[in-house]
Amino acid sequence: MDKVKNLLSPLASGTINDTLKLVVIGGTMETARRASVSAWNGFVDSFFLTAHFSQEDYPVSGPPQLIHWLSKQPAWGRSREFDITTRTVGRNAVTQSTTGDLLVDDDEDDTLVHGHKKRKVAFEPSPETTHTIYYRGHWLRITRTKRNKDYGHASELKISVVARNNAILKQLVLEAKREYEKDAEHRVHIYMADTTWGCWTWAGARQKRPMSSIVLEPGVKDMILADCKDFLYSEDWYAERGIPFRRGYLLHGVPGSGKTSLIHSIAGELGLDIYVVSLSAKGMSDNKLTKLMGRVPSRCILLLEDLDAAFTRGVSRDEKSTGAPITPIGLMHGSKKDPDNDGESTLSLSGLLNSLDGVAAAEGRLLFATTNHIERLDPALSRPGRMDVWINFKNATKWQAEEIFKNFFPCKALEPPIQSTSQEGETAEQKPKAKRKACSVPILEEAEMIDLSKRFADAIPEDEMSVAALQGYLLRNKTRPKEAVEEVAEWVIKEREMREKLKKEKEEREAKERKELQERERKEREEKTVKEVCISSVHPASSHV
Ligand SMILES: Nc1ncnc2c1ncn2[C@@H]1O[C@H](COP(=O)(O)OP(=O)(O)OP(=O)(O)O)[C@@H](O)[C@H]1O
């Protein structure tokens, strides 16, 4: 009994009583505080209008437009929590001066620092934090959430405002869209298919490439550009005739002949964004592709790159398909699996065709598909209605070689091709001059240019070198136009030797692979025969059944 008393005695003492009281009072106060805070938040929230922008809306009014807009707001620069990125979100990114102040950097500085061109530093809203900025007489509360696969949603931007109606939010979205489009006057925005989410991810914006820098046989560029423009203006015409408002272009031919470059130029010329899909990407499936196609905005370029690679590597062809793609040796051995992606692309040809022109497919888009091997394509894929215009890209002609040379070196009289990209307020001469200064390229006289470009073209064999190869040679000689002409014949010989060597190596490799395959098949046949012999000797009657 004494022992129990001894145990309970400290509880009865005044110190413990006081401590307990303090704990109870403290706990009650904290609970009351939390309850009041949450009640206050609930009360305040009831006055807020809130708009949610999910990643799924990227192409239309989603975060890139808003983040681009936010990054330009002076109030945003004063925000106390932000992510810093060197990915340019717009031409006028918000940047930090040497004194630490945030400022808008409009400067296209070409100076190199440690071999790198100076990069703009952009300030973006930190995720999972609420930021407050003042906009047209209203306080906006802005929160960006991160992607969360577990909860099945991608990144999201939430904007709340105290207002009687949603006019202010509408105004903000329109302003952000306008600013973004203004930025797009100088750049082409690229979106990549995200096969994890089945949505489009903004992959950055590229400086527009002038059409004049693409050297194709006369008339080709004008034809394709006119066709694209005509299509974009013909919505009513298509609707009146009940024809799906879509147009497909198949650019096929040798590698490095300008297919991708032409598409980027057309996008710049027509002010369209590019949506790129790699059909053989890991995780690609019929459903994902259909979902992606349904989320393509109406006016854009949809680019399916290396269409043939999808057939031979990623796309599993269903029984109904009619084409006969060439299967690479390594994949012929009874397996449909792609060694590069563990066979995780489960896209079928019928899935691809349905997503291109099924009910969910977007109208008004220009579909561009590129391939180096047109003979591998399924006829169903390249038929008119899916691919309406076919353009064959060949190795460089002499005429192309001459034009590439002229485009490459500055000339006093000839107009420099980069002029058409000149930005606002920039005189026609400024930009080329800056570039000449940066790499000290001699300026050729007109007569000299004509003579050199002709001699250069004479040394280039017709339809043998790709334009990319010529560009590579000229790049190595970008400050030595005369030497480039004098040494070109020698380069052609070396290129031929190199190609001959690569071809021989490839043939040897293929012959070895073929031999290995034949050997494997012979062994399998032998094993099969042995097994059959064994079975028939164990169960002699089974062979007569
Ligand atoms: N016709 C051309 N006019 C101007 N530049 C060209 C042309 N063809 C190729 N080039 C240059 O060569 C490089 C590769 O071109 P591009 O990627 O457009 O070729 P491609 O045909 O799409 O090649 P691939 O089939 O291998 O994807 C680019 O840097 C581009 O500037």
The ligand as an SDF file (V2000), in Angstrom:
LIG
                    3D

 31 33  0  0  0  0  0  0  0  0999 V2000
   17.7790   21.5790  -98.5270 N   0  0  0  0  0  0  0  0  0  0  0  0
   18.4340   22.1230  -97.5060 C   0  0  0  0  0  0  0  0  0  0  0  0
   18.5550   23.4660  -97.4110 N   0  0  0  0  0  0  0  0  0  0  0  0
   19.2060   24.0200  -96.3770 C   0  0  0  0  0  0  0  0  0  0  0  0
   19.7730   23.3240  -95.3790 N   0  0  0  0  0  0  0  0  0  0  0  0
   19.6850   22.0010  -95.4340 C   0  0  0  0  0  0  0  0  0  0  0  0
   19.0040   21.3280  -96.4880 C   0  0  0  0  0  0  0  0  0  0  0  0
   19.0750   20.0200  -96.2680 N   0  0  0  0  0  0  0  0  0  0  0  0
   19.7540   19.8480  -95.1320 C   0  0  0  0  0  0  0  0  0  0  0  0
   20.1200   21.0300  -94.6280 N   0  0  0  0  0  0  0  0  0  0  0  0
   20.8800   21.2290  -93.3880 C   0  0  0  0  0  0  0  0  0  0  0  0
   21.3070   19.9590  -92.9380 O   0  0  0  0  0  0  0  0  0  0  0  0
   20.9650   19.7210  -91.5840 C   0  0  0  0  0  0  0  0  0  0  0  0
   20.0420   18.5120  -91.4830 C   0  0  0  0  0  0  0  0  0  0  0  0
   18.8360   18.8050  -92.1400 O   0  0  0  0  0  0  0  0  0  0  0  0
   17.4360   18.1520  -91.7580 P   0  0  0  0  0  0  0  0  0  0  0  0
   17.4510   17.6800  -90.3610 O   0  0  0  0  0  0  0  0  0  0  0  0
   16.3740   19.1070  -92.1550 O   0  0  0  0  0  0  0  0  0  0  0  0
   17.4490   16.9080  -92.7190 O   0  0  0  0  0  0  0  0  0  0  0  0
   16.4090   15.7050  -92.7920 P   0  0  0  0  0  0  0  0  0  0  0  0
   16.1420   15.4770  -94.2310 O   0  0  0  0  0  0  0  0  0  0  0  0
   15.2450   15.9820  -91.9230 O   0  0  0  0  0  0  0  0  0  0  0  0
   17.3010   14.5290  -92.2040 O   0  0  0  0  0  0  0  0  0  0  0  0
   16.8180   13.1470  -91.5510 P   0  0  0  0  0  0  0  0  0  0  0  0
   16.0430   12.4150  -92.5780 O   0  0  0  0  0  0  0  0  0  0  0  0
   18.1150   12.4760  -91.2150 O   0  0  0  0  0  0  0  0  0  0  0  0
   16.0130   13.5080  -90.3400 O   0  0  0  0  0  0  0  0  0  0  0  0
   20.3160   20.9810  -91.0750 C   0  0  0  0  0  0  0  0  0  0  0  0
   21.2300   21.6410  -90.2620 O   0  0  0  0  0  0  0  0  0  0  0  0
   20.0040   21.8090  -92.3040 C   0  0  0  0  0  0  0  0  0  0  0  0
   20.3550   23.1450  -92.0710 O   0  0  0  0  0  0  0  0  0  0  0  0
  1  2  1  0
  2  3  1  0
  2  7  2  0
  3  4  2  0
  4  5  1  0
  5  6  2  0
  6  7  1  0
  6 10  1  0
  7  8  1  0
  8  9  2  0
  9 10  1  0
 10 11  1  0
 11 12  1  0
 11 30  1  0
 12 13  1  0
 13 14  1  0
 13 28  1  0
 14 15  1  0
 15 16  1  0
 16 17  2  0
 16 18  1  0
 16 19  1  0
 19 20  1  0
 20 21  2  0
 20 22  1  0
 20 23  1  0
 23 24  1  0
 24 25  2  0
 24 26  1  0
 24 27  1  0
 28 29  1  0
 28 30  1  0
 30 31  1  0
M  END
$$$$
